[in-house]
Amino acid sequence: MDRLWWELPLRLGHGPDATWRGEFATAVGEIAANIVRHACPAAGDLCDARLAILVNRVAIVARFTDRGAPCVAPIPAGPPIRSAEAPWEWPEAGLGLGLARAALDDLGYERTAAGENRWTLLKRLESADR
Amino acid sequence: MTGTVIEHRNDAITTARPHGHLDYLSASDFKEELLGAVEAGWPRLVVDLSAVEFVDSSGLGALIGGLKAARAAGGDRRLAAVPDQARVVLSLTTLDRMFRSYASVEEAVAGN
């Protein structure tokens, strides 16, 4: 990921700021953790997880593919929000997919006909110009 | 393991300095370390994040769990030296409104 942030300004003439990079890295980390924790164990850890990162002038797309168990949880619109005055109401788990979604412009999941999970993480580069 | 360095200070404040990634691999140990300080009678905690490279939702869960325990024991939870990626995660979840953040441990200890 560090290499990506180093190369982007050379290719595009500008690079995303620290907040943009932090959001993208957060989302990639959450989906990777989700695959390792949930999809792979159910498949006997033979899940053949792969990550490809595609870059163009408009957006960066990270695509995870794995042969683990299908994801049955719906993708929430964002992380659960509770009152800052009521910490006891905050959940301590189940924050990951909502956090990833909030960090991206789009988060897609599909179970392919070939029996693979495919996660597509899209973050637009114009949102880096702020 | 997060390699957390726990220090009990003379002013009744405990500083906790985790190291590396606060993620699904380390979050459980980190939470136990925080709860251990609270249960030992040190609920006033400053978590120094200066040596943390990455925080994921599991790391956030550990911070939330530690805050709940500290508040229940009449204490507080403050964050110091929050790196950019951790700041992003706190902001996206609005948890930045629940944790007081300071630029350094010294400011966190002195802060109100």
gemmi code that builds the backbone of each chain (N, CA, C; Angstrom):
import gemmi

chains = {
    "A": [
        ("MET", (0.837, -1.206, 0.000), (0.000, 0.000, 0.000), (0.876, 1.263, 0.000)),
        ("ASP", (1.992, 1.203, 0.723), (2.889, 2.355, 0.755), (3.411, 2.671, -0.645)),
        ("ARG", (3.699, 1.606, -1.396), (4.207, 1.809, -2.757), (3.148, 2.488, -3.626)),
        ("LEU", (1.887, 2.108, -3.433), (0.795, 2.717, -4.188), (0.746, 4.224, -3.925)),
        ("TRP", (0.832, 4.602, -2.658), (0.758, 6.037, -2.320), (1.963, 6.791, -2.859)),
        ("TRP", (3.090, 6.079, -3.035), (4.281, 6.721, -3.563), (4.158, 6.895, -5.079)),
        ("GLU", (3.540, 5.899, -5.743), (3.475, 5.940, -7.204), (2.349, 6.821, -7.738)),
        ("LEU", (1.263, 6.928, -6.995), (0.091, 7.660, -7.501), (0.407, 9.090, -7.913)),
        ("PRO", (1.096, 9.872, -7.081), (1.376, 11.247, -7.506), (2.208, 11.295, -8.782)),
        ("LEU", (3.077, 10.299, -8.986), (3.901, 10.276, -10.187), (3.039, 10.030, -11.418)),
        ("ARG", (2.014, 9.210, -11.273), (1.166, 8.844, -12.416), (0.056, 9.854, -12.671)),
        ("LEU", (-0.487, 10.409, -11.599), (-1.670, 11.272, -11.734), (-1.343, 12.754, -11.611)),
        ("GLY", (-0.165, 13.058, -11.145), (0.177, 14.455, -10.942), (-0.217, 14.966, -9.572)),
        ("HIS", (-1.007, 14.180, -8.854), (-1.358, 14.537, -7.477), (-1.701, 13.240, -6.754)),
        ("GLY", (-1.679, 13.298, -5.446), (-1.983, 12.095, -4.672), (-3.025, 12.371, -3.624)),
        ("PRO", (-3.717, 11.328, -3.171), (-4.729, 11.500, -2.131), (-4.095, 11.959, -0.815)),
        ("ASP", (-4.883, 12.693, -0.040), (-4.352, 13.170, 1.236), (-4.419, 12.062, 2.296)),
        ("ALA", (-3.935, 12.374, 3.499), (-3.818, 11.362, 4.554), (-5.179, 10.801, 4.953)),
        ("THR", (-6.212, 11.638, 4.950), (-7.543, 11.156, 5.320), (-8.062, 10.160, 4.281)),
        ("TRP", (-7.910, 10.509, 3.009), (-8.349, 9.614, 1.920), (-7.608, 8.288, 2.005)),
        ("ARG", (-6.298, 8.352, 2.159), (-5.497, 7.128, 2.242), (-5.893, 6.301, 3.456)),
        ("GLY", (-6.143, 6.972, 4.560), (-6.549, 6.264, 5.770), (-7.887, 5.570, 5.594)),
        ("GLU", (-8.814, 6.221, 4.907), (-10.120, 5.603, 4.665), (-9.985, 4.370, 3.775)),
        ("PHE", (-9.196, 4.486, 2.711), (-9.029, 3.356, 1.792), (-8.336, 2.188, 2.497)),
        ("ALA", (-7.268, 2.472, 3.225), (-6.543, 1.417, 3.944), (-7.442, 0.750, 4.984)),
        ("THR", (-8.286, 1.532, 5.630), (-9.212, 0.988, 6.625), (-10.169, 0.001, 5.977)),
        ("ALA", (-10.743, 0.389, 4.841), (-11.708, -0.479, 4.163), (-11.048, -1.767, 3.679)),
        ("VAL", (-9.853, -1.653, 3.091), (-9.138, -2.849, 2.625), (-8.848, -3.782, 3.811)),
        ("GLY", (-8.406, -3.213, 4.920), (-8.108, -4.019, 6.103), (-9.342, -4.713, 6.654)),
        ("GLU", (-10.484, -4.016, 6.647), (-11.715, -4.606, 7.182), (-12.189, -5.788, 6.332)),
        ("ILE", (-12.146, -5.638, 5.008), (-12.621, -6.729, 4.153), (-11.644, -7.909, 4.223)),
        ("ALA", (-10.342, -7.612, 4.267), (-9.363, -8.698, 4.412), (-9.605, -9.461, 5.711)),
        ("ALA", (-9.840, -8.736, 6.788), (-10.085, -9.384, 8.082), (-11.372, -10.197, 8.038)),
        ("ASN", (-12.374, -9.668, 7.360), (-13.655, -10.379, 7.246), (-13.467, -11.718, 6.531)),
        ("ILE", (-12.666, -11.706, 5.470), (-12.413, -12.945, 4.720), (-11.658, -13.954, 5.586)),
        ("VAL", (-10.616, -13.460, 6.251), (-9.781, -14.363, 7.061), (-10.563, -14.926, 8.253)),
        ("ARG", (-11.415, -14.093, 8.835), (-12.118, -14.516, 10.053), (-13.357, -15.342, 9.759)),
        ("HIS", (-14.062, -15.020, 8.665), (-15.370, -15.645, 8.457), (-15.422, -16.573, 7.241)),
        ("ALA", (-14.895, -16.116, 6.110), (-15.031, -16.924, 4.899), (-14.073, -18.117, 4.911)),
        ("CYS", (-12.818, -17.881, 5.291), (-11.808, -18.936, 5.175), (-11.991, -20.075, 6.185)),
        ("PRO", (-12.209, -19.807, 7.468), (-12.314, -20.929, 8.406), (-13.412, -21.916, 8.022)),
        ("ALA", (-14.521, -21.401, 7.528), (-15.629, -22.285, 7.160), (-15.279, -23.134, 5.942)),
        ("ALA", (-14.259, -22.717, 5.203), (-13.851, -23.471, 4.011), (-12.607, -24.305, 4.287)),
        ("GLY", (-12.303, -24.503, 5.571), (-11.125, -25.280, 5.908), (-9.829, -24.553, 5.579)),
        ("ASP", (-9.915, -23.239, 5.536), (-8.756, -22.381, 5.281), (-8.155, -22.558, 3.883)),
        ("LEU", (-8.829, -23.268, 3.015), (-8.349, -23.394, 1.634), (-9.157, -22.433, 0.765)),
        ("CYS", (-9.070, -21.171, 1.056), (-10.009, -20.245, 0.416), (-9.357, -19.427, -0.699)),
        ("ASP", (-8.052, -19.561, -0.908), (-7.409, -18.969, -2.078), (-7.774, -17.486, -2.226)),
        ("ALA", (-7.573, -16.716, -1.189), (-7.933, -15.295, -1.222), (-6.902, -14.511, -2.039)),
        ("ARG", (-7.412, -13.622, -2.885), (-6.557, -12.795, -3.735), (-7.022, -11.345, -3.697)),
        ("LEU", (-6.086, -10.441, -3.864), (-6.410, -9.006, -3.897), (-5.788, -8.392, -5.142)),
        ("ALA", (-6.604, -7.682, -5.913), (-6.093, -6.912, -7.049), (-6.489, -5.451, -6.843)),
        ("ILE", (-5.585, -4.556, -7.094), (-5.887, -3.127, -6.976), (-5.768, -2.493, -8.360)),
        ("LEU", (-6.852, -1.870, -8.800), (-6.915, -1.259, -10.121), (-6.967, 0.254, -9.938)),
        ("VAL", (-6.174, 0.951, -10.698), (-6.100, 2.407, -10.563), (-6.339, 3.048, -11.926)),
        ("ASN", (-7.221, 4.040, -11.981), (-7.269, 4.898, -13.152), (-7.410, 6.347, -12.668)),
        ("ARG", (-7.695, 7.265, -13.579), (-7.705, 8.672, -13.168), (-8.931, 9.024, -12.338)),
        ("VAL", (-9.919, 8.156, -12.347), (-11.188, 8.461, -11.671), (-11.262, 7.851, -10.277)),
        ("ALA", (-10.758, 6.635, -10.142), (-10.977, 5.914, -8.888), (-9.925, 4.845, -8.678)),
        ("ILE", (-9.869, 4.374, -7.452), (-9.110, 3.169, -7.129), (-10.117, 2.093, -6.758)),
        ("VAL", (-9.917, 0.906, -7.323), (-10.781, -0.227, -7.010), (-9.915, -1.343, -6.448)),
        ("ALA", (-10.312, -1.850, -5.295), (-9.672, -3.041, -4.729), (-10.658, -4.187, -4.885)),
        ("ARG", (-10.195, -5.286, -5.463), (-11.092, -6.429, -5.662), (-10.518, -7.653, -4.957)),
        ("PHE", (-11.275, -8.133, -3.978), (-10.916, -9.368, -3.282), (-11.715, -10.517, -3.886)),
        ("THR", (-11.042, -11.631, -4.090), (-11.720, -12.851, -4.531), (-11.290, -13.988, -3.610)),
        ("ASP", (-12.249, -14.797, -3.183), (-11.877, -15.951, -2.364), (-12.874, -17.083, -2.605)),
        ("ARG", (-12.454, -18.278, -2.193), (-13.295, -19.467, -2.370), (-13.861, -19.936, -1.033)),
        ("GLY", (-13.969, -19.013, -0.090), (-14.489, -19.366, 1.227), (-16.004, -19.405, 1.256)),
        ("ALA", (-16.521, -19.486, 2.476), (-17.967, -19.537, 2.664), (-18.596, -18.221, 2.214)),
        ("PRO", (-19.825, -18.268, 1.687), (-20.473, -17.023, 1.257), (-20.773, -16.113, 2.439)),
        ("CYS", (-20.768, -14.801, 2.174), (-21.132, -13.817, 3.198), (-22.652, -13.676, 3.196)),
        ("VAL", (-23.270, -13.916, 4.327), (-24.728, -13.841, 4.398), (-25.194, -12.548, 5.067)),
        ("ALA", (-24.242, -11.799, 5.654), (-24.625, -10.557, 6.334), (-24.872, -9.460, 5.303)),
        ("PRO", (-25.968, -8.712, 5.433), (-26.162, -7.572, 4.533), (-25.127, -6.487, 4.817)),
        ("ILE", (-24.776, -5.727, 3.778), (-23.821, -4.634, 3.975), (-24.568, -3.426, 4.516)),
        ("PRO", (-24.247, -2.987, 5.723), (-24.937, -1.817, 6.265), (-24.480, -0.537, 5.564)),
        ("ALA", (-25.264, 0.521, 5.693), (-24.919, 1.798, 5.061), (-23.757, 2.473, 5.763)),
        ("GLY", (-23.499, 2.087, 7.003), (-22.417, 2.686, 7.769), (-22.319, 2.008, 9.115)),
        ("PRO", (-21.363, 2.434, 9.931), (-21.221, 1.824, 11.253), (-22.381, 2.229, 12.153)),
        ("PRO", (-22.709, 1.410, 13.150), (-23.771, 1.798, 14.085), (-23.343, 3.026, 14.878)),
        ("ILE", (-24.224, 3.998, 14.983), (-23.919, 5.240, 15.696), (-24.758, 5.299, 16.965)),
        ("ARG", (-24.106, 5.551, 18.071), (-24.809, 5.714, 19.342), (-24.420, 7.075, 19.925)),
        ("SER", (-25.092, 7.441, 20.988), (-24.819, 8.730, 21.621), (-23.450, 8.729, 22.284)),
        ("ALA", (-22.747, 9.845, 22.143), (-21.459, 9.988, 22.819), (-21.629, 9.985, 24.337)),
        ("GLU", (-22.857, 10.266, 24.793), (-23.116, 10.317, 26.238), (-23.459, 8.944, 26.808)),
        ("ALA", (-23.568, 7.951, 25.934), (-23.994, 6.632, 26.407), (-23.051, 5.550, 25.899)),
        ("PRO", (-21.801, 5.514, 26.397), (-20.827, 4.545, 25.894), (-21.259, 3.100, 26.095)),
        ("TRP", (-22.087, 2.858, 27.131), (-22.517, 1.479, 27.388), (-23.411, 0.939, 26.275)),
        ("GLU", (-23.944, 1.843, 25.443), (-24.811, 1.391, 24.345), (-24.026, 1.012, 23.088)),
        ("TRP", (-22.722, 1.345, 23.069), (-21.944, 1.088, 21.849), (-21.596, -0.379, 21.740)),
        ("PRO", (-21.827, -0.986, 20.573), (-21.405, -2.374, 20.380), (-19.883, -2.449, 20.276)),
        ("GLU", (-19.332, -3.566, 20.725), (-17.885, -3.750, 20.652), (-17.487, -4.657, 19.489)),
        ("ALA", (-18.460, -5.208, 18.792), (-18.177, -6.092, 17.658), (-19.192, -5.820, 16.556)),
        ("GLY", (-18.925, -6.344, 15.376), (-19.851, -6.173, 14.263), (-19.785, -4.797, 13.633)),
        ("LEU", (-18.655, -4.114, 13.813), (-18.503, -2.760, 13.280), (-17.866, -2.742, 11.891)),
        ("GLY", (-17.274, -3.853, 11.486), (-16.355, -3.848, 10.350), (-16.950, -3.497, 8.999)),
        ("LEU", (-18.020, -4.185, 8.594), (-18.576, -3.922, 7.254), (-19.120, -2.503, 7.139)),
        ("GLY", (-19.765, -2.042, 8.183), (-20.291, -0.675, 8.159), (-19.174, 0.355, 8.098)),
        ("LEU", (-18.086, 0.068, 8.800), (-16.931, 0.967, 8.762), (-16.328, 0.994, 7.359)),
        ("ALA", (-16.189, -0.184, 6.755), (-15.645, -0.252, 5.392), (-16.548, 0.510, 4.427)),
        ("ARG", (-17.853, 0.323, 4.551), (-18.784, 1.001, 3.645), (-18.676, 2.515, 3.781)),
        ("ALA", (-18.578, 2.988, 5.013), (-18.512, 4.436, 5.245), (-17.221, 5.041, 4.718)),
        ("ALA", (-16.187, 4.221, 4.588), (-14.885, 4.726, 4.144), (-14.770, 4.782, 2.627)),
        ("LEU", (-15.774, 4.222, 1.915), (-15.700, 4.084, 0.456), (-16.826, 4.852, -0.225)),
        ("ASP", (-16.730, 4.945, -1.558), (-17.873, 5.440, -2.330), (-18.812, 4.303, -2.682)),
        ("ASP", (-18.269, 3.095, -2.817), (-19.149, 1.947, -3.060), (-18.465, 0.682, -2.559)),
        ("LEU", (-19.265, -0.204, -1.993), (-18.779, -1.503, -1.539), (-19.752, -2.552, -2.052)),
        ("GLY", (-19.256, -3.425, -2.934), (-20.122, -4.445, -3.518), (-19.682, -5.844, -3.128)),
        ("TYR", (-20.652, -6.722, -3.030), (-20.350, -8.131, -2.763), (-21.212, -8.995, -3.674)),
        ("GLU", (-20.611, -10.024, -4.241), (-21.409, -10.998, -4.991), (-20.811, -12.387, -4.834)),
        ("ARG", (-21.672, -13.359, -4.859), (-21.253, -14.758, -4.898), (-21.362, -15.180, -6.357)),
        ("THR", (-20.235, -15.496, -6.963), (-20.254, -15.765, -8.398), (-20.776, -17.179, -8.682)),
        ("ALA", (-21.122, -17.397, -9.953), (-21.610, -18.720, -10.357), (-20.532, -19.777, -10.175)),
        ("ALA", (-19.273, -19.328, -10.156), (-18.160, -20.269, -9.986), (-17.928, -20.603, -8.514)),
        ("GLY", (-18.765, -20.043, -7.642), (-18.630, -20.351, -6.217), (-17.577, -19.534, -5.507)),
        ("GLU", (-17.306, -18.349, -6.029), (-16.333, -17.465, -5.390), (-17.040, -16.261, -4.778)),
        ("ASN", (-16.440, -15.742, -3.714), (-16.868, -14.449, -3.188), (-16.086, -13.361, -3.897)),
        ("ARG", (-16.763, -12.296, -4.273), (-16.075, -11.187, -4.917), (-16.498, -9.884, -4.235)),
        ("TRP", (-15.527, -9.248, -3.600), (-15.755, -7.952, -2.957), (-15.146, -6.861, -3.834)),
        ("THR", (-15.888, -5.818, -4.105), (-15.380, -4.710, -4.909), (-15.458, -3.428, -4.097)),
        ("LEU", (-14.309, -2.851, -3.839), (-14.199, -1.637, -3.016), (-13.836, -0.483, -3.945)),
        ("LEU", (-14.689, 0.514, -4.051), (-14.439, 1.624, -4.970), (-14.351, 2.938, -4.197)),
        ("LYS", (-13.285, 3.668, -4.459), (-13.144, 4.998, -3.861), (-12.718, 5.975, -4.940)),
        ("ARG", (-13.514, 6.997, -5.124), (-13.248, 7.960, -6.190), (-12.098, 8.886, -5.812)),
        ("LEU", (-11.275, 9.172, -6.805), (-10.121, 10.022, -6.534), (-10.505, 11.488, -6.422)),
        ("GLU", (-11.637, 11.883, -7.048), (-11.998, 13.301, -6.913), (-12.342, 13.665, -5.476)),
        ("SER", (-12.768, 12.646, -4.696), (-13.032, 12.931, -3.290), (-11.729, 13.139, -2.525)),
        ("ALA", (-10.572, 12.888, -3.202), (-9.278, 13.169, -2.573), (-8.933, 14.641, -2.664)),
        ("ASP", (-9.589, 15.374, -3.589), (-9.292, 16.799, -3.763), (-10.165, 17.627, -2.834)),
        ("ARG", (-9.801, 17.701, -1.609), (-10.612, 18.453, -0.639), (-9.704, 19.153, 0.342)),
    ],
    "B": [
        ("MET", (-0.330, -10.181, 20.266), (-0.005, -9.258, 21.371), (0.279, -7.872, 20.825)),
        ("THR", (-0.095, -6.868, 21.570), (0.159, -5.504, 21.136), (1.440, -4.968, 21.757)),
        ("GLY", (2.058, -5.723, 22.654), (3.256, -5.218, 23.314), (2.983, -3.943, 24.086)),
        ("THR", (1.787, -3.869, 24.672), (1.384, -2.637, 25.349), (2.235, -2.377, 26.589)),
        ("VAL", (2.749, -1.168, 26.666), (3.493, -0.750, 27.854), (2.530, -0.019, 28.784)),
        ("ILE", (2.318, -0.573, 29.970), (1.417, 0.019, 30.952), (2.260, 0.692, 32.028)),
        ("GLU", (1.934, 1.938, 32.323), (2.677, 2.666, 33.354), (1.691, 3.322, 34.320)),
        ("HIS", (1.824, 3.014, 35.587), (1.015, 3.660, 36.612), (1.795, 4.848, 37.163)),
        ("ARG", (1.195, 6.029, 37.038), (1.908, 7.246, 37.431), (1.565, 7.650, 38.861)),
        ("ASN", (2.366, 8.548, 39.408), (2.126, 9.020, 40.779), (0.838, 9.815, 40.906)),
        ("ASP", (0.363, 10.391, 39.771), (-0.851, 11.205, 39.834), (-2.113, 10.365, 39.601)),
        ("ALA", (-2.028, 9.062, 39.834), (-3.178, 8.146, 39.776), (-3.684, 7.914, 38.357)),
        ("ILE", (-2.913, 8.348, 37.377), (-3.274, 8.103, 35.981), (-2.421, 6.960, 35.437)),
        ("THR", (-3.062, 6.114, 34.650), (-2.347, 5.018, 33.998), (-2.210, 5.333, 32.510)),
        ("THR", (-1.015, 5.185, 31.995), (-0.837, 5.328, 30.555), (-0.648, 3.940, 29.958)),
        ("ALA", (-1.289, 3.727, 28.814), (-1.156, 2.463, 28.082), (-0.672, 2.789, 26.682)),
        ("ARG", (0.438, 2.177, 26.288), (1.031, 2.480, 24.979), (1.136, 1.200, 24.151)),
        ("PRO", (0.070, 0.909, 23.385), (0.127, -0.264, 22.510), (1.066, -0.009, 21.337)),
        ("HIS", (1.478, -1.089, 20.700), (2.472, -0.997, 19.639), (2.012, -1.806, 18.431)),
        ("GLY", (2.193, -1.251, 17.239), (1.899, -2.005, 16.026), (0.452, -1.910, 15.582)),
        ("HIS", (-0.162, -3.048, 15.293), (-1.536, -3.076, 14.780), (-2.515, -3.397, 15.902)),
        ("LEU", (-3.532, -2.552, 16.059), (-4.660, -2.867, 16.943), (-5.747, -3.446, 16.046)),
        ("ASP", (-5.694, -4.755, 15.840), (-6.616, -5.364, 14.888), (-7.204, -6.646, 15.466)),
        ("TYR", (-7.843, -7.442, 14.615), (-8.545, -8.627, 15.104), (-7.610, -9.632, 15.749)),
        ("LEU", (-6.318, -9.559, 15.436), (-5.365, -10.478, 16.051), (-4.961, -10.032, 17.459)),
        ("SER", (-4.918, -8.731, 17.690), (-4.384, -8.212, 18.955), (-5.438, -7.604, 19.865)),
        ("ALA", (-6.638, -7.355, 19.347), (-7.625, -6.573, 20.098), (-8.014, -7.234, 21.415)),
        ("SER", (-8.156, -8.545, 21.405), (-8.584, -9.232, 22.619), (-7.559, -9.065, 23.742)),
        ("ASP", (-6.283, -9.240, 23.412), (-5.227, -9.050, 24.420), (-5.200, -7.609, 24.908)),
        ("PHE", (-5.343, -6.674, 23.969), (-5.293, -5.258, 24.330), (-6.438, -4.907, 25.279)),
        ("LYS", (-7.636, -5.404, 24.988), (-8.772, -5.130, 25.864), (-8.516, -5.698, 27.266)),
        ("GLU", (-7.964, -6.904, 27.331), (-7.672, -7.508, 28.638), (-6.669, -6.663, 29.414)),
        ("GLU", (-5.705, -6.092, 28.694), (-4.710, -5.239, 29.353), (-5.369, -3.985, 29.927)),
        ("LEU", (-6.295, -3.414, 29.168), (-7.002, -2.227, 29.661), (-7.896, -2.586, 30.853)),
        ("LEU", (-8.640, -3.673, 30.727), (-9.533, -4.086, 31.813), (-8.725, -4.434, 33.059)),
        ("GLY", (-7.528, -5.002, 32.862), (-6.673, -5.345, 33.993), (-6.299, -4.116, 34.800)),
        ("ALA", (-5.992, -3.012, 34.106), (-5.635, -1.771, 34.808), (-6.827, -1.232, 35.586)),
        ("VAL", (-8.014, -1.281, 34.973), (-9.224, -0.776, 35.644), (-9.543, -1.631, 36.870)),
        ("GLU", (-9.475, -2.946, 36.691), (-9.808, -3.849, 37.799), (-8.790, -3.753, 38.930)),
        ("ALA", (-7.565, -3.329, 38.601), (-6.537, -3.169, 39.633), (-6.679, -1.837, 40.366)),
        ("GLY", (-7.734, -1.071, 40.004), (-7.984, 0.184, 40.719), (-7.405, 1.407, 40.054)),
        ("TRP", (-7.151, 1.295, 38.737), (-6.587, 2.425, 37.995), (-7.507, 2.773, 36.822)),
        ("PRO", (-8.679, 3.377, 37.101), (-9.630, 3.632, 36.018), (-9.354, 4.898, 35.206)),
        ("ARG", (-8.399, 5.713, 35.634), (-8.086, 6.928, 34.860), (-6.990, 6.579, 33.863)),
        ("LEU", (-7.402, 6.420, 32.614), (-6.508, 5.875, 31.593), (-6.211, 6.888, 30.494)),
        ("VAL", (-4.966, 6.938, 30.087), (-4.568, 7.647, 28.876), (-3.972, 6.610, 27.929)),
        ("VAL", (-4.601, 6.443, 26.771), (-4.070, 5.497, 25.775), (-3.236, 6.288, 24.774)),
        ("ASP", (-1.966, 6.007, 24.769), (-1.017, 6.677, 23.876), (-0.921, 5.870, 22.572)),
        ("LEU", (-1.450, 6.446, 21.490), (-1.506, 5.713, 20.212), (-0.342, 6.054, 19.285)),
        ("SER", (0.684, 6.695, 19.811), (1.766, 7.177, 18.949), (2.521, 6.042, 18.251)),
        ("ALA", (2.530, 4.838, 18.820), (3.275, 3.723, 18.217), (2.354, 2.753, 17.481)),
        ("VAL", (1.098, 3.159, 17.271), (0.135, 2.280, 16.599), (0.114, 2.590, 15.105)),
        ("GLU", (0.257, 1.547, 14.297), (0.327, 1.729, 12.842), (-1.035, 1.589, 12.169)),
        ("PHE", (-1.936, 0.819, 12.791), (-3.220, 0.551, 12.133), (-4.247, 0.158, 13.185)),
        ("VAL", (-5.449, 0.716, 13.073), (-6.551, 0.357, 13.965), (-7.713, -0.121, 13.105)),
        ("ASP", (-8.228, -1.305, 13.380), (-9.423, -1.751, 12.661), (-10.618, -1.805, 13.610)),
        ("SER", (-11.731, -2.348, 13.134), (-12.949, -2.315, 13.943), (-12.799, -3.133, 15.220)),
        ("SER", (-11.976, -4.168, 15.193), (-11.741, -4.944, 16.413), (-10.951, -4.122, 17.434)),
        ("GLY", (-9.968, -3.373, 16.957), (-9.228, -2.470, 17.842), (-10.134, -1.414, 18.443)),
        ("LEU", (-11.057, -0.905, 17.606), (-12.041, 0.055, 18.120), (-12.888, -0.580, 19.214)),
        ("GLY", (-13.296, -1.844, 18.976), (-14.103, -2.547, 19.972), (-13.385, -2.649, 21.304)),
        ("ALA", (-12.067, -2.891, 21.253), (-11.282, -2.971, 22.490), (-11.249, -1.621, 23.202)),
        ("LEU", (-11.096, -0.541, 22.428), (-11.104, 0.801, 23.037), (-12.467, 1.096, 23.668)),
        ("ILE", (-13.539, 0.694, 22.977), (-14.887, 0.908, 23.523), (-15.068, 0.105, 24.811)),
        ("GLY", (-14.635, -1.147, 24.795), (-14.747, -1.989, 25.983), (-13.973, -1.408, 27.158)),
        ("GLY", (-12.781, -0.901, 26.874), (-11.982, -0.278, 27.922), (-12.628, 0.973, 28.471)),
        ("LEU", (-13.247, 1.752, 27.581), (-13.925, 2.977, 28.018), (-15.123, 2.644, 28.915)),
        ("LYS", (-15.882, 1.647, 28.516), (-17.042, 1.252, 29.328), (-16.593, 0.875, 30.741)),
        ("ALA", (-15.522, 0.064, 30.816), (-15.049, -0.381, 32.131), (-14.536, 0.796, 32.954)),
        ("ALA", (-13.802, 1.706, 32.287), (-13.251, 2.858, 33.008), (-14.366, 3.753, 33.536)),
        ("ARG", (-15.371, 4.009, 32.695), (-16.493, 4.859, 33.126), (-17.251, 4.196, 34.279)),
        ("ALA", (-17.481, 2.891, 34.170), (-18.224, 2.173, 35.209), (-17.485, 2.230, 36.541)),
        ("ALA", (-16.155, 2.364, 36.489), (-15.353, 2.410, 37.710), (-15.098, 3.850, 38.155)),
        ("GLY", (-15.804, 4.789, 37.509), (-15.663, 6.196, 37.904), (-14.473, 6.882, 37.282)),
        ("GLY", (-13.889, 6.290, 36.278), (-12.707, 6.871, 35.665), (-12.986, 7.507, 34.328)),
        ("ASP", (-11.970, 7.542, 33.499), (-12.068, 8.256, 32.236), (-11.131, 7.585, 31.237)),
        ("ARG", (-11.333, 7.903, 29.975), (-10.459, 7.381, 28.943), (-10.088, 8.528, 28.029)),
        ("ARG", (-8.815, 8.777, 27.906), (-8.338, 9.809, 26.995), (-7.370, 9.185, 25.999)),
        ("LEU", (-7.334, 9.770, 24.815), (-6.426, 9.301, 23.779), (-5.358, 10.355, 23.535)),
        ("ALA", (-4.148, 9.904, 23.290), (-3.049, 10.823, 23.011), (-2.349, 10.414, 21.730)),
        ("ALA", (-1.884, 11.424, 20.991), (-1.055, 11.210, 19.789), (-1.734, 10.263, 18.803)),
        ("VAL", (-2.960, 10.596, 18.402), (-3.732, 9.726, 17.509), (-3.197, 9.855, 16.079)),
        ("PRO", (-2.707, 8.771, 15.473), (-2.194, 8.844, 14.095), (-3.332, 9.064, 13.090)),
        ("ASP", (-2.968, 9.415, 11.859), (-3.970, 9.772, 10.838), (-4.995, 8.673, 10.609)),
        ("GLN", (-4.540, 7.422, 10.418), (-5.493, 6.348, 10.090), (-6.430, 6.084, 11.265)),
        ("ALA", (-5.925, 6.133, 12.476), (-6.788, 5.934, 13.648), (-7.784, 7.088, 13.779)),
        ("ARG", (-7.327, 8.292, 13.465), (-8.228, 9.460, 13.509), (-9.374, 9.280, 12.519)),
        ("VAL", (-9.045, 8.750, 11.337), (-10.067, 8.496, 10.319), (-11.119, 7.514, 10.839)),
        ("VAL", (-10.660, 6.442, 11.451), (-11.576, 5.409, 11.959), (-12.462, 5.973, 13.066)),
        ("LEU", (-11.884, 6.751, 13.945), (-12.667, 7.361, 15.029), (-13.698, 8.332, 14.467)),
        ("SER", (-13.311, 9.065, 13.420), (-14.222, 10.034, 12.818), (-15.380, 9.339, 12.103)),
        ("LEU", (-15.081, 8.289, 11.318), (-16.129, 7.596, 10.561), (-17.176, 6.983, 11.483)),
        ("THR", (-16.762, 6.574, 12.659), (-17.688, 5.933, 13.601), (-18.280, 6.940, 14.596)),
        ("THR", (-17.868, 8.199, 14.508), (-18.231, 9.291, 15.429), (-17.733, 9.025, 16.852)),
        ("LEU", (-16.842, 8.037, 16.998), (-16.292, 7.786, 18.335), (-15.345, 8.900, 18.776)),
        ("ASP", (-14.952, 9.764, 17.834), (-14.114, 10.893, 18.232), (-14.858, 11.832, 19.176)),
        ("ARG", (-16.197, 11.719, 19.200), (-16.969, 12.545, 20.147), (-17.004, 11.920, 21.538)),
        ("MET", (-16.662, 10.634, 21.620), (-16.760, 9.938, 22.904), (-15.420, 9.908, 23.634)),
        ("PHE", (-14.337, 9.927, 22.859), (-13.004, 9.928, 23.459), (-12.415, 11.326, 23.361)),
        ("ARG", (-11.882, 11.814, 24.451), (-11.154, 13.073, 24.378), (-9.761, 12.782, 23.821)),
        ("SER", (-9.375, 13.556, 22.811), (-8.080, 13.338, 22.177), (-7.155, 14.525, 22.418)),
        ("TYR", (-5.896, 14.215, 22.659), (-4.892, 15.235, 22.922), (-3.660, 14.964, 22.076)),
        ("ALA", (-2.882, 16.007, 21.836), (-1.725, 15.873, 20.952), (-0.625, 15.014, 21.571)),
        ("SER", (-0.549, 14.996, 22.894), (0.527, 14.249, 23.549), (0.025, 13.685, 24.868)),
        ("VAL", (0.800, 12.762, 25.427), (0.446, 12.188, 26.735), (0.438, 13.293, 27.798)),
        ("GLU", (1.396, 14.189, 27.721), (1.482, 15.260, 28.719), (0.215, 16.112, 28.692)),
        ("GLU", (-0.258, 16.452, 27.483), (-1.488, 17.246, 27.379), (-2.707, 16.442, 27.846)),
        ("ALA", (-2.702, 15.167, 27.563), (-3.835, 14.324, 27.984), (-3.895, 14.237, 29.511)),
        ("VAL", (-2.739, 14.125, 30.135), (-2.699, 14.035, 31.602), (-3.163, 15.352, 32.224)),
        ("ALA", (-2.789, 16.464, 31.588), (-3.133, 17.781, 32.136), (-4.552, 18.210, 31.759)),
        ("GLY", (-5.131, 17.575, 30.711), (-6.416, 18.024, 30.173), (-7.584, 17.784, 31.124)),
        ("ASN", (-8.640, 18.562, 30.910), (-9.845, 18.430, 31.728), (-10.986, 17.888, 30.894)),
    ],
}
model = gemmi.Model(1)
for chain_id, residues in chains.items():
    chain = gemmi.Chain(chain_id)
    for i, (resn, *xyz) in enumerate(residues, 1):
        res = gemmi.Residue()
        res.name, res.seqid = resn, gemmi.SeqId(i, " ")
        for name, pos in zip(("N", "CA", "C"), xyz):
            atom = gemmi.Atom()
            atom.name, atom.element = name, gemmi.Element(name[0])
            atom.pos, atom.b_iso = gemmi.Position(*pos), 0.0
            res.add_atom(atom)
        chain.add_residue(res)
    model.add_chain(chain)
structure = gemmi.Structure()
structure.add_model(model)
structure.setup_entities()
